[in-house]
Amino acid sequence: MSFLTLWDRYLSKTMPSLSDGALLLLYLQIFAGALPPLATLFRAVRRENKWETAMLCMVPGIFIFTAAIIEPMFFGSFLGDGFPWVEDLRRFLHTPAFFKDALLLAGAFTVLAVLFLLLSRQSRFLALHVLLSVGVEVFIVAAVAATAADYFLLRGRLFLSLGDKALKWFVYGLYLLFHKGVLFLTCLVWCLLFSERQDRAAARGDYALWLRHYVAGSYRTMGIALLLFSALFAAVVVGGLYQEGSYGMAGTFFIWNILMVLGALALLLCSLFPVLLPGYRRICRWGDLEETGRLLYQEIRQKPPLAQTMDGTVTAHFLIVAAPFRRVYRLDLLEHTVPLGGGVRLRFKDGSSCNISAASRPLLQALGRVLR
């Protein structure tokens, strides 16, 4: 546990500083530090509906962006002149316990990075792809392995020869390994929990179950995302206000938090019992669910859709509206269309209706070809 002692005895004594006045560079560093891990998390979830992906990435994204803000302020002082106890730090680090912990951290990071690359479904481990996915941490792992081997085989001559700045960059590299390892672990957990899985039912030939999961999956995802955000909101906002003694504000936000929890539970209930959803009950009235599911699966999985955007998908027989929750409409039940501000309002014989805005031009064009 030498890293905890390192933080408590040395790193925590360095206060965040903005004294250099390089605010523009600081903001650039914040966004440069936040955007790549956010993009990595966004790709790991792999939801068809981008709204679902954004909701699932919201809570870990808040922590990633917070870490990106704190990192340049804190370590900028540590790597500069805000940490004068370098020689004492060198003596503390020059121990077997520290190098064993550093090797353990580097090994854990390597395992997590390999698992992430495997789960990202890359067919080949190209050197450029690995470098772009893992980043400079590849060289940090190599530096940890080299210094640890030098310590245990040559009594640490390489480590003792490091200059003051090089030593602080070495410690900063260990922080980067821990930070990126936690990111990979979050991506792995989020990918395993929330990646699309409804095709497994179709692989077994149960198209009715696949259709049920396809329609209700958005409600499960949104419910879990809202529940996670409610927990974060309660811990950070409500708890923080209560500890500060702002009981009135804490009570107001507590009510909002309860409403969010109830909304999340309602969404999860709908995902467990799709019969509660008007859209699913409407699909049940179309006829045999097995045949409907088979036809829909063929047109969105086995054939290229006529049009597919973030807003929805058009196939030969179906219109699927993606946001905020997935809704399926059968085009052969279309009753009439009404122009609506450059877009169109569709009314169907089963009593449903939906609007397609002028911004969704590919969907409008595909609908025009189908309805001719």
C-alpha positions in Angstrom: 0.0 0.0 0.0 2.9 2.3 -0.6 0.9 4.4 -3.1 -1.5 5.5 -0.3 1.5 6.5 1.9 2.9 8.3 -1.2 -0.3 10.3 -1.6 -0.7 11.1 2.2 2.9 11.9 2.9 4.0 13.7 -0.3 1.5 14.4 -3.0 -1.3 15.7 -0.8 1.1 18.4 0.5 1.2 20.0 -3.0 -1.7 22.5 -3.3 -3.3 23.1 -6.7 -2.0 26.3 -8.2 -2.8 28.6 -11.1 0.0 31.1 -10.4 1.6 30.7 -13.8 -1.3 32.5 -15.4 -1.4 30.2 -18.5 -5.2 29.9 -18.4 -5.5 29.3 -22.1 -3.0 26.4 -22.0 -4.8 25.1 -18.9 -8.2 25.0 -20.6 -6.6 23.3 -23.6 -5.1 20.7 -21.3 -8.5 20.2 -19.6 -10.2 19.4 -22.9 -7.3 17.4 -24.2 -7.4 15.3 -21.1 -11.2 14.9 -21.1 -12.2 14.2 -24.7 -10.1 11.1 -25.5 -11.3 9.1 -22.5 -14.9 10.2 -23.0 -14.6 9.1 -26.6 -13.2 5.8 -25.5 -16.1 5.3 -23.0 -18.6 6.3 -25.7 -17.2 3.7 -28.1 -17.1 1.0 -25.5 -20.8 1.1 -24.7 -21.8 0.5 -28.3 -25.5 1.3 -28.2 -27.5 1.7 -31.4 -29.3 4.7 -29.9 -26.8 7.5 -29.4 -29.1 9.0 -26.8 -28.8 5.8 -24.7 -25.0 5.9 -25.1 -24.9 9.6 -23.9 -27.1 8.8 -20.9 -24.9 5.8 -19.9 -21.7 7.8 -20.3 -23.1 10.7 -18.3 -22.2 9.6 -14.8 -18.6 8.3 -15.5 -18.2 11.2 -17.9 -18.7 13.7 -15.0 -15.9 12.0 -13.0 -13.7 11.9 -16.1 -14.2 15.6 -16.8 -13.7 16.5 -13.1 -10.4 14.6 -13.1 -9.4 16.4 -16.2 -10.0 19.7 -14.5 -8.1 18.8 -11.3 -5.2 17.1 -13.0 -3.5 20.2 -14.6 -4.1 22.3 -11.5 -2.7 19.8 -9.1 0.1 18.1 -11.0 1.1 21.3 -12.7 2.2 22.5 -9.3 3.8 19.1 -8.5 5.8 18.9 -11.7 6.9 22.6 -11.4 8.3 24.3 -8.4 5.5 23.6 -6.0 7.1 20.4 -4.6 10.5 21.0 -3.0 10.9 17.7 -1.1 12.3 15.7 -4.0 15.3 14.1 -2.2 13.0 12.9 0.6 10.6 11.6 -2.0 13.5 9.7 -3.7 14.5 8.0 -0.4 10.9 7.0 0.2 10.5 5.5 -3.2 13.8 3.6 -3.2 12.3 0.5 -1.4 11.3 -3.0 -2.4 7.6 -2.3 -1.4 7.3 0.6 -3.8 8.7 -1.2 -6.8 6.6 -4.3 -6.1 3.5 -2.0 -6.0 4.6 -0.3 -9.2 5.0 -3.6 -11.0 1.6 -4.7 -9.7 0.0 -1.5 -11.0 1.7 -1.9 -14.4 0.6 -5.5 -14.6 -3.0 -4.7 -13.7 -3.0 -1.9 -16.3 -1.6 -4.2 -19.0 -4.3 -6.9 -18.3 -7.1 -4.2 -18.4 -5.7 -2.7 -21.6 -5.6 -6.1 -23.3 -9.1 -7.0 -22.2 -10.4 -3.6 -23.4 -8.7 -4.2 -26.8 -10.3 -7.6 -27.0 -13.7 -6.3 -26.1 -13.4 -3.5 -28.5 -13.7 -6.2 -31.2 -10.6 -5.3 -33.2 -9.6 -8.1 -35.5 -5.9 -7.3 -35.6 -3.7 -5.8 -32.9 -2.0 -3.2 -35.1 0.8 -1.2 -33.4 -0.8 2.1 -34.3 -4.3 1.0 -33.0 -2.8 -0.1 -29.7 -0.9 3.1 -29.4 -3.9 5.3 -30.1 -6.1 3.2 -27.7 -3.7 2.9 -24.8 -1.7 6.0 -25.3 1.6 7.1 -23.8 1.0 4.6 -20.9 2.7 2.0 -23.1 6.0 3.8 -22.5 5.2 4.3 -18.8 4.7 0.5 -18.4 8.1 0.0 -20.1 9.7 2.6 -17.8 8.2 0.9 -14.7 9.4 -2.5 -15.8 12.9 -1.2 -16.6 13.4 0.7 -13.3 12.0 -2.3 -11.3 14.3 -4.7 -13.0 17.2 -2.3 -12.4 16.3 -2.1 -8.7 16.0 -5.8 -8.1 19.0 -6.8 -10.3 21.4 -3.8 -10.1 20.3 -2.2 -6.7 18.5 0.7 -8.4 21.3 2.5 -10.1 19.1 3.7 -12.9 16.4 5.0 -10.5 19.0 6.8 -8.4 20.4 8.5 -11.5 17.1 10.1 -12.4 17.1 13.9 -12.0 14.6 15.8 -9.9 12.2 16.5 -12.8 12.6 13.0 -14.2 11.7 11.6 -10.8 8.5 13.7 -10.6 7.5 12.7 -14.1 8.0 9.1 -13.1 5.6 9.5 -10.2 3.2 11.4 -12.5 3.4 8.5 -14.9 2.2 6.1 -12.2 -0.8 8.4 -11.6 -1.5 8.2 -15.4 -1.4 4.4 -15.2 -3.9 4.3 -12.4 -6.2 6.9 -14.1 -6.2 5.1 -17.4 -6.6 1.7 -15.7 -9.7 2.9 -13.9 -11.0 4.2 -17.2 -10.4 0.8 -18.9 -12.1 -1.0 -16.0 -15.1 1.4 -16.2 -15.3 0.8 -20.0 -15.2 -3.0 -19.5 -17.9 -2.9 -16.8 -20.1 -0.6 -18.8 -19.6 -2.6 -22.0 -20.5 -5.9 -20.3 -23.5 -4.4 -18.6 -25.0 -2.2 -21.3 -23.8 -3.3 -24.7 -26.5 -4.5 -27.1 -27.5 -8.1 -26.4 -31.1 -8.6 -27.8 -29.8 -10.4 -30.9 -29.1 -13.5 -28.7 -32.8 -14.3 -28.6 -32.9 -14.1 -32.4 -30.0 -16.4 -32.6 -32.0 -19.0 -30.7 -35.0 -18.4 -33.1 -37.1 -16.7 -30.5 -38.1 -13.6 -32.5 -41.0 -12.7 -30.2 -38.5 -12.4 -27.3 -36.1 -10.4 -29.5 -38.9 -8.0 -30.4 -39.8 -7.6 -26.7 -36.1 -6.8 -25.9 -35.8 -4.5 -28.9 -38.7 -2.3 -28.0 -38.2 -2.3 -24.2 -34.4 -2.1 -24.2 -34.3 1.7 -24.3 -36.4 1.9 -21.2 -34.0 -0.4 -19.3 -31.0 1.6 -20.4 -32.5 5.0 -19.6 -33.8 3.8 -16.3 -30.4 2.5 -15.2 -28.7 5.7 -16.4 -31.2 7.9 -14.5 -30.8 5.8 -11.4 -27.0 6.1 -11.5 -27.3 9.8 -12.0 -29.8 10.0 -9.0 -27.3 8.3 -6.8 -24.5 10.7 -7.9 -26.9 13.7 -7.4 -27.8 12.5 -3.9 -24.2 12.0 -2.8 -22.7 15.2 -4.3 -25.5 17.8 -4.3 -28.0 16.8 -1.6 -25.4 15.4 0.8 -23.1 18.4 0.2 -25.8 20.9 0.9 -26.9 19.0 4.0 -23.4 18.9 5.4 -23.0 22.7 4.8 -26.2 23.3 6.8 -28.3 24.5 3.9 -31.2 22.4 5.0 -33.9 24.2 2.9 -32.0 23.8 -0.4 -31.1 20.2 0.6 -34.8 19.4 1.1 -35.7 21.0 -2.2 -33.1 19.0 -4.1 -34.0 15.9 -2.1 -37.5 16.1 -3.5 -36.1 16.4 -7.1 -33.9 13.4 -6.3 -36.9 11.4 -5.2 -38.7 12.3 -8.4 -35.7 11.2 -10.5 -35.5 7.9 -8.6 -39.3 7.3 -9.1 -38.9 8.1 -12.8 -36.0 5.6 -13.1 -37.9 2.9 -11.3 -40.9 3.5 -13.7 -38.6 3.1 -16.7 -37.1 -0.1 -15.3 -40.6 -1.4 -14.5 -41.6 -0.8 -18.2 -38.5 -2.6 -19.4 -39.4 -5.7 -17.2 -43.1 -5.6 -18.3 -43.3 -4.2 -21.8 -47.1 -4.7 -21.8 -47.2 -1.5 -19.8 -45.9 0.4 -22.9 -48.6 1.6 -25.3 -46.1 1.1 -28.2 -45.6 -2.5 -27.4 -49.4 -3.1 -26.9 -49.9 -1.5 -30.3 -47.3 -3.9 -31.9 -49.2 -6.8 -30.3 -52.3 -5.8 -32.2 -50.6 -6.1 -35.5 -50.8 -9.9 -35.4 -48.4 -12.7 -34.6 -45.4 -11.3 -32.6 -43.1 -14.1 -33.9 -43.7 -13.1 -37.5 -43.5 -9.4 -36.8 -40.2 -9.9 -34.9 -38.8 -12.1 -37.7 -39.6 -9.5 -40.4 -38.2 -6.6 -38.4 -35.1 -8.6 -37.6 -34.5 -9.4 -41.2 -34.9 -5.8 -42.3 -32.7 -4.2 -39.7 -30.1 -6.9 -39.1 -29.8 -9.1 -42.2 -30.4 -6.4 -44.8 -29.1 -2.8 -45.0 -31.9 -0.4 -44.0 -33.1 2.1 -46.6 -32.0 4.9 -44.4 -30.4 5.1 -40.9 -29.6 8.2 -38.9 -29.3 9.2 -35.2 -33.1 10.0 -35.4 -34.3 6.7 -36.7 -34.3 4.0 -39.3 -36.5 3.3 -42.4 -36.8 -0.2 -43.9 -39.2 -1.7 -46.5 -42.0 -2.2 -44.0 -41.0 -0.3 -40.8 -40.1 3.1 -39.4 -38.1 3.0 -36.2 -37.8 6.3 -34.3 -34.8 6.3 -32.1 -35.1 9.2 -29.6 -35.7 9.4 -26.8 -37.2 5.9 -26.7 -37.3 3.4 -29.5 -40.7 3.3 -31.2 -41.7 1.0 -34.1 -44.3 1.9 -36.8 -45.5 -0.3 -39.6 -45.6 1.6 -42.9 -48.3 -0.5 -44.5 -50.6 0.8 -41.8 -49.9 4.4 -42.8 -53.2 6.3 -43.2 -52.2 9.8 -44.3 -49.4 12.3 -44.0 -49.6 16.0 -43.0 -46.9 18.6 -44.0 -45.3 20.0 -40.8 -42.8 22.9 -41.1 -40.7 21.3 -43.8 -41.1 17.9 -42.2 -44.1 15.6 -42.1 -46.5 14.2 -39.5 -47.5 10.5 -40.1 -50.8 9.1 -38.9 -51.3 5.3 -38.8 -54.4 3.1 -38.8 -53.6 1.7 -35.4 -54.1 5.1 -33.9 -50.4 6.1 -33.6 -48.7 9.1 -35.1 -45.2 10.5 -35.2 -43.3 13.6 -36.6 -40.3 13.5 -38.9 -38.5 16.9 -38.8 -37.0 18.6 -41.9 -33.5 18.0 -40.3 -34.0 14.2 -40.9 -33.8 14.6 -44.6 -32.4 11.0 -45.3 -35.5 9.6 -43.4 -37.9 11.8 -45.4 -36.3 10.7 -48.7 -36.4 7.0 -47.8 -40.0 7.3 -46.7 -40.8 9.0 -50.0 -39.4 6.1 -51.9 -41.2 3.5 -49.8 -44.6 5.2 -50.0 -44.6 5.8 -53.7 
